Amino acid sequence: MGHRSDARDDDVIGEPTRAPQETASDRRWARDLRDSVRCAAGLLGLLFLIDWGAGTLTSGRATLWLALAVLLFAVLCPTRVSVGEGWLASRRLLRTRRLRTDLLVSVRCLDGVAQRLLLQDAFGERVEIDPQVLVNNPDLWHRLHEDAHRSLARGTLLCGSTALQRVSRRIDRENAATVFKVSELD
């Protein structure tokens, strides 16, 4: 009944030992990146082929076609979203944005040609992500949803519970549709 010298503080307190939270990333990002490269390379090859077939391929035109393919890749290049306990990062080609998801101030759905989810934390950092990334990656959604509830409980999330509910309903709808499709009940 003596005190163990190798006992950790959380064992003494009686709390269960928790494993450190791992980060979650967009599982489809690599495939989307390959698709972006393929589209840009396909366009470049097609433009070179047409120009070469017409006998008008010059170094100036080749540079123009290469610039056009690079521009297409830049437009199509997907954002890499990763999330961990208390943070979310969104990485583009030249810029990475990171915010604290446990200190969210607002969450807004931006409708338009492409629907976006705009998150802002207490430090003024903003990240804009595609809600489809959350639909495709339940582990990302789960982590963000937990931290958003933590922000709501702390009182920092002033605007956004409706937007989160909207995203949650969309995810639930799409997950249910997937279950019905897989089980052949649709």
C-alpha positions as CSV (number, residue, x, y, z in Angstrom):
1,M,0.0,0.0,0.0
2,G,2.9,2.3,-0.4
3,H,3.2,5.1,-2.9
4,R,4.6,4.0,-6.2
5,S,7.5,6.1,-7.3
6,D,6.7,5.6,-11.0
7,A,3.0,6.6,-10.7
8,R,2.1,9.6,-12.9
9,D,0.1,12.5,-11.6
10,D,-3.0,11.7,-13.6
11,D,-2.9,8.1,-12.1
12,V,-2.8,9.6,-8.6
13,I,-5.7,11.9,-9.3
14,G,-7.7,9.1,-10.7
15,E,-8.3,10.5,-14.2
16,P,-7.9,8.2,-17.1
17,T,-4.7,8.6,-19.2
18,R,-5.6,10.1,-22.6
19,A,-3.6,9.5,-25.7
20,P,-2.5,12.7,-27.4
21,Q,-4.8,13.8,-30.1
22,E,-3.5,13.3,-33.6
23,T,-4.0,15.6,-36.5
24,A,-6.5,14.8,-39.3
25,S,-6.0,15.9,-42.9
26,D,-8.1,15.9,-46.0
27,R,-7.8,12.3,-47.4
28,R,-8.8,13.3,-50.9
29,W,-6.2,16.1,-51.2
30,A,-3.5,14.0,-52.9
31,R,-5.9,12.7,-55.5
32,D,-7.3,16.2,-56.1
33,L,-3.7,17.5,-56.5
34,R,-2.9,14.8,-59.0
35,D,-6.1,15.6,-60.9
36,S,-5.0,19.3,-61.0
37,V,-1.6,18.4,-62.4
38,R,-3.2,16.1,-65.0
39,C,-5.6,18.8,-66.2
40,A,-2.8,21.3,-66.5
41,A,-0.5,18.8,-68.2
42,G,-3.3,17.7,-70.5
43,L,-4.0,21.3,-71.6
44,L,-0.3,22.0,-72.1
45,G,0.1,18.8,-74.2
46,L,-3.0,19.6,-76.2
47,L,-1.9,23.2,-76.9
48,F,1.6,22.0,-77.9
49,L,0.2,19.3,-80.1
50,I,-2.2,21.7,-81.9
51,D,0.5,24.4,-82.3
52,W,3.1,21.8,-83.5
53,G,0.5,20.3,-85.9
54,A,-0.2,23.7,-87.4
55,G,3.5,24.4,-87.7
56,T,3.3,27.5,-85.5
57,L,5.0,26.4,-82.4
58,T,7.7,28.9,-81.4
59,S,9.5,29.5,-78.1
60,G,7.3,32.5,-77.4
61,R,4.1,30.5,-78.0
62,A,5.5,27.6,-75.9
63,T,6.2,30.0,-73.1
64,L,2.6,31.4,-73.4
65,W,1.2,27.8,-73.3
66,L,3.3,26.9,-70.3
67,A,2.2,30.0,-68.5
68,L,-1.4,29.2,-69.3
69,A,-1.0,25.6,-67.9
70,V,0.7,26.9,-64.7
71,L,-2.2,29.4,-64.3
72,L,-4.7,26.6,-64.7
73,F,-2.9,24.5,-62.1
74,A,-2.8,27.4,-59.7
75,V,-6.6,27.8,-60.0
76,L,-7.3,24.1,-59.7
77,C,-4.8,23.3,-57.0
78,P,-6.8,22.2,-53.9
79,T,-6.5,23.7,-50.5
80,R,-4.9,21.3,-48.0
81,V,-7.0,21.3,-44.7
82,S,-5.6,19.8,-41.5
83,V,-7.0,20.0,-38.0
84,G,-5.9,19.0,-34.6
85,E,-7.1,19.6,-31.1
86,G,-7.7,23.4,-30.9
87,W,-6.5,24.4,-34.4
88,L,-7.2,24.3,-38.1
89,A,-4.8,25.0,-40.9
90,S,-5.6,25.7,-44.5
91,R,-2.6,25.6,-46.9
92,R,-2.6,26.9,-50.5
93,L,0.3,27.1,-52.9
94,L,1.9,30.2,-51.4
95,R,0.1,30.7,-48.1
96,T,-0.9,28.9,-45.0
97,R,-3.6,30.1,-42.7
98,R,-4.1,28.8,-39.2
99,L,-6.6,29.6,-36.5
100,R,-7.6,28.4,-33.1
101,T,-10.8,26.4,-33.3
102,D,-11.3,26.3,-29.6
103,L,-11.5,30.1,-29.6
104,L,-13.8,30.6,-32.5
105,V,-15.7,33.9,-32.7
106,S,-17.7,33.4,-35.8
107,V,-18.6,30.8,-38.4
108,R,-20.3,31.9,-41.6
109,C,-21.5,30.1,-44.7
110,L,-20.7,32.1,-47.8
111,D,-23.0,31.2,-50.7
112,G,-22.1,32.0,-54.2
113,V,-20.7,30.1,-57.2
114,A,-18.8,27.9,-54.7
115,Q,-20.1,27.6,-51.2
116,R,-17.4,28.4,-48.5
117,L,-17.2,28.2,-44.8
118,L,-15.5,31.2,-43.2
119,L,-14.1,30.7,-39.7
120,Q,-12.6,33.4,-37.5
121,D,-11.0,33.1,-34.1
122,A,-10.5,35.5,-31.2
123,F,-7.1,36.6,-32.5
124,G,-8.6,37.8,-35.8
125,E,-7.3,34.9,-37.9
126,R,-9.6,33.8,-40.7
127,V,-9.7,30.6,-42.7
128,E,-12.0,29.9,-45.6
129,I,-12.7,26.3,-46.5
130,D,-15.0,24.3,-48.7
131,P,-17.7,22.5,-46.7
132,Q,-17.3,19.5,-49.0
133,V,-13.9,18.8,-47.4
134,L,-15.7,18.4,-44.1
135,V,-18.4,16.2,-45.7
136,N,-15.7,14.0,-47.3
137,N,-13.6,13.7,-44.1
138,P,-15.7,12.9,-41.0
139,D,-12.6,13.0,-38.8
140,L,-12.0,16.7,-39.8
141,W,-15.7,17.5,-39.1
142,H,-15.7,15.7,-35.8
143,R,-12.6,17.6,-34.5
144,L,-13.9,21.0,-35.7
145,H,-17.4,20.3,-34.3
146,E,-16.0,19.4,-30.9
147,D,-13.8,22.6,-30.8
148,A,-16.7,24.7,-32.0
149,H,-18.8,23.4,-29.1
150,R,-16.0,24.2,-26.7
151,S,-15.9,27.7,-28.1
152,L,-19.7,27.9,-27.6
153,A,-19.4,26.7,-24.0
154,R,-16.7,29.3,-23.3
155,G,-18.8,32.1,-24.8
156,T,-16.4,33.1,-27.5
157,L,-18.5,31.8,-30.4
158,L,-20.8,34.8,-30.9
159,C,-22.0,34.2,-34.5
160,G,-22.2,30.9,-36.2
161,S,-24.2,28.2,-34.4
162,T,-26.7,28.4,-37.3
163,A,-24.0,28.0,-39.9
164,L,-22.6,25.0,-38.0
165,Q,-26.0,23.4,-37.8
166,R,-26.4,23.9,-41.6
167,V,-23.1,22.2,-42.2
168,S,-24.0,19.4,-39.7
169,R,-27.4,18.8,-41.5
170,R,-25.6,18.6,-44.8
171,I,-23.1,16.1,-43.5
172,D,-25.8,14.0,-41.9
173,R,-27.9,14.1,-45.2
174,E,-24.9,13.1,-47.3
175,N,-23.8,10.4,-44.8
176,A,-27.4,9.0,-44.7
177,A,-27.5,9.0,-48.5
178,T,-24.2,7.1,-48.6
179,V,-25.5,4.5,-46.1
180,F,-28.6,4.0,-48.2
181,K,-26.6,3.7,-51.4
182,V,-24.2,1.2,-49.9
183,S,-26.9,-0.9,-48.4
184,E,-28.9,-0.7,-51.7
185,L,-32.0,0.9,-50.0
186,D,-32.1,4.0,-52.2
